[in-house]
Amino acid sequence: MLSVLGRPNHVRDIVRALLCQVAVLHAPDDVLIAVETSGGGN
């Protein structure tokens, strides 16, 4: 589990980069990406 806190535009950029690296550098059988979006953001 990973939580990223901060300014929304910075958080989006960091999370996007992390997800891209995980998706590209790991086999599909090795990784599961799940996103939970409840919260106060837009």
C-alpha positions, 0 to 999 in steps of 0.5 A: 500500500502506498499513500502519496500526500501533497499538492494535487498537481504534484501528487498526480505527476508523481503517481503517474510516473510511479505507475508508468514505471511499475507497468513497464518494468514488471511482468503482468503476473508480478504486479496488480495495480488498483486505484481507490479514488474516494476522497475530497479531490476533484 
